[in-house]
Each structure stands twice: as structure tokens, then as C-alpha cells.
Amino acid sequence: MTDPISIAGLALAVGGTITACLKYGRQLIKLCHDSRHLESGIVEIVLTIEGIWLKTETQLQSLRSIWSSLRSELQVHYTDALDNLKIKLLAAIKSVDAFCDVTEVSASTHKKLRAPFLHKHLKQAVSDLEGWQRRFDPSWYLITRITEPKVDARLKISDEAQEEMDPSMVRLSRMRETIRQISFSDNTDTTGSIFKDASLIQTSRILIPGTTISLASYRGMNQPILLDRTRYPATPTARTAKAYIRDLARLLANVDPETFSLFRCDGVIELSESPNSSQFEFIFPIPQGLSNPRTLRSLLLERPTCSLSQRVRLAKQLARSVMFVHAMGFVHKGIRPETVLIFTEENTSQQTKPEPAKAYTNASLGPSYLVGFERTRRADGPTDMHGDREWARNLYRHPQRQGLWPEDLYSMQHDIYSLGVCLLEIALWQSFVRPQSPSSPESAESTVPWEDLDIAHALEDKDPKRGGFTIKTALTELADGRLPALVGDVYTEVVLTCLGCLDSGEENVFGTERDLRVRLRDEDGVVVGVRFAENVLLRIEDICV
């Protein structure tokens, strides 16, 4: 249990830190304004800094207003982030101030000499503040998990104010409101505008190989979309599944694809297969300028030449998308290379039409997005205990979730384990699942493990759980043995942290299931979210190649 006295001291300290950050931020903006006369090229950089600070200032003020309602783990996490921001702001002020003190006497000569150096320091300030914002944003959305009415009251934004408010605050407020509506709604109430008529979509579709995702477009429009189809089993919980789909679609309607590495959702189409069974298709508009979607699996099999920096960026985007799915209160349940789409970024501003995937040569990887919400559910909702015998899917499942009847209920840590396997493949740039022969159709029966992944005996084990732990050991040894020389110690440690997220023992930074349930009382998933942010996401975000 956290000491109340230490929490009280933390509250006093953080109040002073937020006040200092607000003071230093405004001081930096004033210095930037004063420096604009030195060179015309500086104006654009100053506008960028002002935009970043506007968002940061709004978040700081909101954080101060809801501080007493935050979980202690979240308070400690934010305190570290605020201390880091304070250091960056002071460094920016010091460097910019040194080049802004130009006297009237020394006007033109000193301006010409100092302007290039000031330009450099302002760009560094932009880089530092953007880096801080990128690290802070994922944990910022953990506020959506806090079931505290006071938070909603303080974050509520009127319709009129939304036009002038920073977009991140508007998104957070809308997500909080959506979650509040979800918590009070009846799972049998699945009506509403989020469900769309199938006639809105053109009948011609292009299925992305190895997935349940199709490329399509709206009737009468050139806007390309993705249709992400579910794979729920036919069970008496079909109506509950519809409620999960409704809730996730409402939350995804508020995401920023660039920040979340998730698509914004336009709506859902219900596909009635029988009176007791339905499947659904999420409608995801493809952001302008993106084309040629490929699964991570197809790239791992093709192995185009990609720089290490591109692969690390891909890993960062995937970790970020997992964080946001959990911040919204959901578990994905199917993270694997088939559920990660990577696009080509067009140089033109014209929107491209849907088209079949083209082969990469020397690849310049565009942005990636987590898709494949085949059997997603709310993190606090009941889970089905259905599994399957597809080894290519089980490879990405924790040993406790192996076989036709998995032993454990699905939790956020199971998604984190799946992420670890994917990060291992990205680092090695090898697919662990391979076609048995070039002519084999794409199915689980015609695939074999990568030859360097020695798991054939584990796949033959009649005890799925025992075989799963053998596979986990093989993956851990592969990461421990090969990754340090390829991607460095930090990336290696992140992969091992993910693979060990359900291990017993002190080395597991997430804590055991019993710890989280009994000692830490993590009913809202905030503790797991904070530990994921600190030990996985922020560590991988810090990697520079």
C-alpha cells in the first residue's frame, strides 16, 4: 500500500513542478517571439514551437485539475514525465536566450552571425518538445481508464469550446464520454448510428491475402476504405459480441491515426449469418496519401531491404497501437503479423484508389496500423474460453491460452506477450511462419516454422500448454542469443519483458496476476498500463538508430 504521507508530499511537489513548467513554457514562447526578427526562416520554427506548447499547456492545466483523482501509480509516472519536461524547457530557454540578446549597436552583423546558431537551437527545442509529447501522449490516454466522475466533470468540454481546444483534449474528453456511456449502457442495446447499411459500400472488393480484411470504397466516392471482418464463434454470447463491436467502434471514431497507429472508424456493418450468429465489418477510411497495404507477414516473408531505423520505427508504432487499445479498455486477442498493415506513403497529395499489393524491393516503409479486430472484447468483460489448433496462431499466444480450451481468461498481458513475439520477428526480419512450398495455398495446414526456430517437437506435444511453454522457451532463447548484436540491449530487454509478462518472480515488471488482482487492486488496468508504458513503450521510443 502506498504511504498517504508520501502521496501528499508528491501532490505538493508536482503542483510546484506544473507551475514551473507553465512558467518556463511561456518564457520560451516569449523568447521565440523576440527572436523572429533575426531571420525570416525562424518564423516557421517558432510557429511549430507555439503549436506544441499550446497542446502541452492545455494538458498540464488539465493534469493539475484532476491530480487528486489519479491512481498513485499514474501520479508517480506523470511526476517523472513532468520533471523531464521541466529539464527540457530550461535547456531550451538557456540555449535560445544566449542567441537572442542582440543589442541595438551590434544589429546587422550579430544578427547574421547568430541567426544560424539560433536556428539550430530552435530546431533542437522542437525535437526535444516533440519527443516529450510523443512519450507523454500514450500514458495521457490512460486517464480514460479512471472510473471517477470528478475526472469527467473537470475534462468536460462544451461544444462551443471544442473548436478552440487542442485536438488531444477534445479526443480525450470524447473518449471519456463514450466510455461513460458504455458503462451505463445495456449490452442488449445495440442500436444507433454506428451501424451502417451494407449498401453504402461498393460490391467489388479486394481481399488482402492471409487476412479477413478487404479493400473497398464507398458508392459514388473515391475514398478507399478497409473492411475489417470479425471471426466470432457461434455462441449464445453473440449479442454481447455486438455490444463490444459497437463500443469499440465508438471509441475508434475518436482516434487520430497518426498518433494512435490505429484507423479511425466510420462505422460497422452487421453481417447476419443465422438467427443466433452474426459477424461484423469495421469500416476504416484509409488516410490520404497511403496506398499499397501489405501485411507485416508478407514483408517478413519477402524480406525487402529495410534499414534498422525503419524496423525500429515499425516496432514503435506497433507498441503504441497496443497501448492505445488497452487505454480504451479493450483487449485485441489476435496480435500477429497478419493483423499489422504497412502502407506505402505517396509523394502526391492525391488520394489513391484501392489496388492489389505490389512487391517491395528496397523498401521505404510507410506508416503501419494494427487491424484484425476479429474477436476483440472489453478488458473487463467476460471472455470465451474457445481456442483452436492452428499452430501459426498459437505461436503468438501465451502458453496459458493454447489449445481448443485455454486454461486462462484473456487479459491485457496476453496481448503484450503477442507483441513480444512480433517485435522479435521485426528485429530478426524473419517470418516464423513459412509456406511449406512456394506452390502451397495460404493456410495453416500448409505452413511450417522457420528453420532456425526449433519447435517441431513442441508442436507435436499432445499437451498444448506444455508445448506452449517449450515454444516460449525457444523464443526467449532466440531473443537472448541473437538480438543484442542485431538491435542492441534495450530492444532485447523490451522483447524479453513482453515474453515474460506473465512469469512468476520478481523479474516480471508487470507483477503476477495475483499481485495485480489482490495486492495492487488493478480493476481498471491502470497499473498494467503504466508498467507497459514505462517498461516497453517508453524504452522502445528512446531507441535512436
Phi, psi and omega in degrees: 000140181284138180292121181301326180294318180293325178294320178297318177296322179296319180298318178295317182295317184290330176299318177293323180293317179297316178300318179295318180297317178297318179296312183292324179297315179293325177295320178296318179297319178297316178299319179297318177299317182292338184268353187296336182285348185287327183197140183296328182291345181284335185303315182297319179295320179298319178298323177296315179298319179297320179296317178297317183292325178303315178294314182297317181299317179297318179294320179297316180295321178293319180298319179297323183287335183250007189306316184293343181266357184276148173297149183301323179298322179288324177298315179297318180298312181293327178299316177298318180296319180292321176300320179294319178297317179302316179297317182293320179294317179297319179296319180295317179299314182298315183288320181288319182299326182296336183251001180263348185277070180258120183279163180297324184295321187260028192314277195294315183297312181294326178299313182296323181286320188275332186305314180299322179291320178297318178305315180297315183289326176293320177296324177294322177297319176300313180299316181295316182289321176295321178297318178296316181298319180296323179284327185279324187307311183302314180288337176302321182282354172295342177301334179297338183276350186277117180272075184221112182305329180299325179295316179299318182298321184278337181262353183297132182239130179291158180300323181292321183287338184298330181293331182259350185277153176300137183304325181295325177290320179296316179299314181299316180298316180293321179294320177299316181295320178297315179296322178297317178296320180298317184294335181258357184274157177272133180298344179275348179272095183241029176270173176127168189287351180291336178271127186248160177279136181297339182292347178289341185257139175298148183287332180285129182222156176237114180284129176284121186307138176079008183228178170252026185249134181239148170271135180206192175204161177289151175296133177073010181228155179265007183283110178287145181224162171250140174248110185259108188268141179277168178224049181289141176288156178283099182223168177297350181269017184301322180292325176296320177301321179297322178294320177298316180299314178303312184294316180295319180298320178297320179289318180293342177294343183256001186280155171257110185306322183292324181278317189271341190056035173228151178280147170286139184260128177274339183158187183224141173253130177267131179247100182281116181264332178197170181303329183251009185215131176221150168243169186222156175233119172286139176259114182243108174296137178277125181304147183300139177091359180252142180208178173055057180292134177231146173283154174301325179301314182296324178290321179295326178285322182284326180054055174295157180291115179232139178291158178298323181297323177293320181290322177294321177298320176299316179297320179297316181297319180294316178298322180294318181295322177297318179301316184288324175301316180290324178297331178278358176088024181237160168244144185279311175077007181206035182287120178195170185301336177289343182255018175240118179256135180240134186249162168268135180265118183282148176282335182275156177274356180285137179286131180273154177279156176301140180208157178298155180295140176254154181288143174271150171247257170276105194276140165246098188290130174274195182293153179242156182219141175276127179229205175070046178279063189289321183219038183295156175206168175292145183297329182264007181269165178293143180252149173277156182254033180270141175226201176204176182256013182285108184299327182292337173271318181297335178303329183263004180256143176299149180308330180287349180246029183268155171085181182291329182232083183304150184283322188252149168295148183285135179228175180300325180297332178293324173295321181295321176299314179301319177302317181301319178295318179295319178297326177294316178296319180298319180295316180283340186055046179224143175272128177284344179245123186229148176294143181296325175209157182303333183269359184290142173291160181279095177208160183298328183290338185255020180244154180225159178290153171306138187299332180278353177259098188278084183231012183303317181293328179291324180291335180273352181295130181284346175262103185303321182293315180297317177298323179297320179291328175295319178295318179301318178297318180297318179294318180296316179294323178296315179296314183294326185274326188251328189291323183307319181285337183269314188232001177093171186290321185295311179301317179302314181296324178297314179299313181295325176298317179294315181294332181259019188292346178242012178290154171272155179114162185292335184289345178281109185291342181277342185084157179286164177304320181293320176304310184294324184280320188258302187284317185265349178048057186270054182297327183266002177076009183293320182298312178299319179299315179296316182291327174294316180300315186283321189259347179239294189296308183293326179292320180285330176295332182282349182288125176243129181240000000 
